[in-house]
Amino acid sequence: MIRIANGQGFWGDWLEAPVRLVEGGPLDYLTLDYLAEVTMSILQKQRKADPSLGYARDFPPLIARLAPSLRSKGIRVIANAGGVNPVACAREILRLAPGLKIAVVLGDDVMDKIDSLVAKGETLRNIDTGAALLSIRDRIQSANAYVGAFPMAEALKTGADIVLTGRCADAALALAPMIHEFGWKQDDWDLLAAGTTAGHIVECGAQATGGNCQFDWQTTPDFANIGFPIIEADTGGRMVITKHPGTGGRVTRATVTEQLVYEIGDPSRYLTPDVVVDFTTVHLTDDGPDRIAISGVRGTPRPELLKVSISYLYGWKCIGTLVYSAPDVLAKAQAADRMVRERLKALNLSFEKIHTEFFGINACHAHLAPPLAEPAEVQVKIGARDRDKAKLERFSREVIPLVLNGPPTATGYGEGRPAVREVVAYWPALIPRSAIQPTIEVIS
Amino acid sequence: MKLRLRDIAHARSGDKGDISNVGLIAIEPRYYPILVREVTSDRVKAHFGPLVLGSVTRYQLPNLCALNFVMEQALDGGGTISLRTDAQGKTHGAALLTMEVEVAPHELTGST
């Protein structure tokens, strides 16, 4: 049996979590997931400005902090912190923590292959909208294929202390050490499906252990010290989800089931580069306090096509806010919204989209929000989006004047004119598996 | 009798681009048939109204006493594009739980 923990559900997750996992009890592998869908484009931009950047910058100092414990306990780390520049990330780790052996998985970056793929007849259509790539071809910022667990398992074979990847399937981070330790084969579909299911459950960190769980949330123990999830995996594919003793949160059928259905499509076909998992075959059973066992998972052969995540420049957006105090908060906020729109009309400015929310009344749930008695204050939030930056720059000057020009008691305008921000959007597409050949580079 | 879904189910929601998915889970296994009968994709589409512009597809996970709703064009473009506060659909689960469903008393107690 091996223990695999996930100490980071996204770049920005709790910095102490990996430290507490390493120091709070037995562990064999620590995985860390840093890459959300649009993170790669941010990293691409950073690398363009400075060729030594383009990775999750929190990661090298974290490893430096953990290095003595990792060594003394024999814990190995698998992380996708490499972003678009994993080799530079490895060098920075070695600068801060000399003596570590790092295996880098390369090959996910397909930015330079797009033209040849298109020439070969690959459409790279957006799998959500069906739109053709041609419409964004000149605005692409990054393109990375989702690498599976087998290249990471290869990297573990080198004996590296740390396996560093760029874009990979999140659940593959946890599956890789199982493949490595148990010798699972590329067509062990049910075993790969079991490991992928466990990996999916832990990939968002504490969302498996009580974080963001709606069921009876008031009784969730000790959010401040929430324990991050640990998989106990055995060679026959039995998985237990648990956490270190004495930590906060809890592992129950409710917390695990909520995470199992999180960010999925057709549950009978959960696609990864390694296997297609049928979540309708998953059985969860109580296995003692804070322990849920997973069994019965069935898998079918991996897809022939790999998902690629393309980021592209979409346009610009700007969101301005003002706060109105009682009395008549909603009437004032609505008058402010009408006023901004009337002034924009007078300027002959139209946008791809203008969106207004009355924050505190209907921002999240729109018409589904329960009617309120008079709130003490409301924030009016007016956002605009367009391809034309100049129009947004003008829009950004149309909110603050209301403080002196409009309905009374406007305040909370913060730092003044709202920022106009570039929108980098995400374009999921499919490429043939043969388009990428992952390789391993050992750096020490 | 009418009940709020939140009395018999819990939920988690998240995003993939402009798609929001809501996993709806029965608090007790005996409530699962109520969810299957009452919470159809048509009702979910109508419940979300202007929040969800595209289609709603329902999937069943009887093994987990859960349903999964995949809602398209649900996030004003999604992720970075969206002008909504909840650009990731994180609160769509809680929004679904406000739906009213028709339940016979014996379905709650398990007796016939």
Boltz contact constraints between the chains, C-beta under 6 A:
constraints:
  - contact:
      token1: [A, 38]
      token2: [B, 80]
      max_distance: 6.0
  - contact:
      token1: [A, 128]
      token2: [B, 17]
      max_distance: 6.0
  - contact:
      token1: [A, 214]
      token2: [B, 10]
      max_distance: 6.0
  - contact:
      token1: [A, 214]
      token2: [B, 11]
      max_distance: 6.0
  - contact:
      token1: [A, 215]
      token2: [B, 10]
      max_distance: 6.0
  - contact:
      token1: [A, 257]
      token2: [B, 25]
      max_distance: 6.0
  - contact:
      token1: [A, 257]
      token2: [B, 64]
      max_distance: 6.0
  - contact:
      token1: [A, 258]
      token2: [B, 12]
      max_distance: 6.0
  - contact:
      token1: [A, 261]
      token2: [B, 23]
      max_distance: 6.0
  - contact:
      token1: [A, 261]
      token2: [B, 66]
      max_distance: 6.0
  - contact:
      token1: [A, 261]
      token2: [B, 68]
      max_distance: 6.0
  - contact:
      token1: [A, 262]
      token2: [B, 12]
      max_distance: 6.0
  - contact:
      token1: [A, 262]
      token2: [B, 14]
      max_distance: 6.0
  - contact:
      token1: [A, 263]
      token2: [B, 14]
      max_distance: 6.0
  - contact:
      token1: [A, 265]
      token2: [B, 70]
      max_distance: 6.0
  - contact:
      token1: [A, 266]
      token2: [B, 59]
      max_distance: 6.0
  - contact:
      token1: [A, 267]
      token2: [B, 59]
      max_distance: 6.0
  - contact:
      token1: [A, 267]
      token2: [B, 61]
      max_distance: 6.0
  - contact:
      token1: [A, 267]
      token2: [B, 68]
      max_distance: 6.0
  - contact:
      token1: [A, 280]
      token2: [B, 61]
      max_distance: 6.0
  - contact:
      token1: [A, 280]
      token2: [B, 63]
      max_distance: 6.0
  - contact:
      token1: [A, 314]
      token2: [B, 81]
      max_distance: 6.0
  - contact:
      token1: [A, 355]
      token2: [B, 83]
      max_distance: 6.0
  - contact:
      token1: [A, 357]
      token2: [B, 85]
      max_distance: 6.0
  - contact:
      token1: [A, 363]
      token2: [B, 85]
      max_distance: 6.0
  - contact:
      token1: [A, 364]
      token2: [B, 86]
      max_distance: 6.0
  - contact:
      token1: [A, 364]
      token2: [B, 91]
      max_distance: 6.0
  - contact:
      token1: [A, 365]
      token2: [B, 95]
      max_distance: 6.0
  - contact:
      token1: [A, 366]
      token2: [B, 51]
      max_distance: 6.0
  - contact:
      token1: [A, 367]
      token2: [B, 49]
      max_distance: 6.0
  - contact:
      token1: [A, 368]
      token2: [B, 95]
      max_distance: 6.0
  - contact:
      token1: [A, 368]
      token2: [B, 98]
      max_distance: 6.0
  - contact:
      token1: [A, 383]
      token2: [B, 83]
      max_distance: 6.0
  - contact:
      token1: [A, 385]
      token2: [B, 83]
      max_distance: 6.0
  - contact:
      token1: [A, 423]
      token2: [B, 80]
      max_distance: 6.0
  - contact:
      token1: [A, 423]
      token2: [B, 81]
      max_distance: 6.0
  - contact:
      token1: [A, 424]
      token2: [B, 80]
      max_distance: 6.0
  - contact:
      token1: [A, 425]
      token2: [B, 80]
      max_distance: 6.0
  - contact:
      token1: [A, 425]
      token2: [B, 81]
      max_distance: 6.0
  - contact:
      token1: [A, 426]
      token2: [B, 17]
      max_distance: 6.0
  - contact:
      token1: [A, 426]
      token2: [B, 79]
      max_distance: 6.0
